[in-house]
Amino acid sequence: MQNTSKKFSLTQFKLFLDILVLILFVAINIPGTTGIPNHEWISFIFALPFLIHLTLNWKWIVSVFSRLFQKLPGETRFNQIWDSVLFLLMIFVSFSGAVLSESVLPALGIHLEIDPFWRTLHTGMANLLMLMFGVHLTMHWKWIVSNFRRYVLQAS
């Protein structure tokens, strides 16, 4: 008897994880639609798939950064710098968002005085993060499209 089940590859997992990250990222960036409490909870939930995304791409990250002072192709160097700034911005937006928490932290018994400075900074940096995330998607668009065609469109 022939086994007709297909294995779920790491590439498939990464694709579906990245689709989840994108959906959560979009949901986070429309707090006017989701409401602030959902915005905050989705932001905290977003952390897990985002960290898994980083972990699954860790080999590439280490590989590129181990060649930090060596000659790299322009696209790889740009990607390295862009993704580094994107990561730092993600940390900053997450931190400033946590400082502004009106729902999640109070639900955990943590109450902070909300300073308007943090709200202004959080909003501005979040807008920049959206633009940078769009460029990140564009840089990886070939991989996304080819794997989407392979694992989603051809699978149906």
C-alpha positions, 0 to 999 in steps of 0.5 A, a space after each residue: 500500500 502506498 503512503 499518499 500523505 505529504 510531509 509538511 516541510 520547513 519551508 511550508 511552515 515558514 510560509 504559513 508562519 510568515 502569513 500569520 505574522 503578516 495578518 497579525 501585523 496588519 491587525 496591530 496597525 489598525 487600532 482604530 478598527 480593532 480598538 485599543 484593548 484588542 490592539 494591545 492583546 494582538 501585539 502581545 500575541 504577535 511576539 511569539 510568531 515573530 520570535 519563531 520567525 527570527 529563530 527559523 531565520 537565525 542561521 541566515 542572520 548568523 551567517 550574514 553577521 559573521 561576515 559583517 566586515 567582509 565584502 557582501 553582495 549589495 542586496 545582502 548588505 542592504 538586507 542586513 542593515 534594513 532588517 537590523 534597523 527593522 528589528 531595533 525599531 520593532 523592539 522600540 515600538 513594542 517597548 513604547 507600546 507596553 509603556 502606554 498599555 491601557 488594557 494588558 498591563 492593568 489586567 496583569 496588575 501593573 499600572 503606569 502613568 501614561 506620558 503623552 511623550 510616549 504616545 507621540 513617539 510610539 505613533 511616529 515609530 509605528 508608522 515608520 515601522 509599517 513602511 519598513 515592514 513593507 520594504 522588508 516584504 518587498 525584499 523577500 517578495 520572490 520567495 513569498 510568491 514562489 512558495 505561495 504558488 507552490 504550497 497554497 495555489 498548487 495544493 488546492 
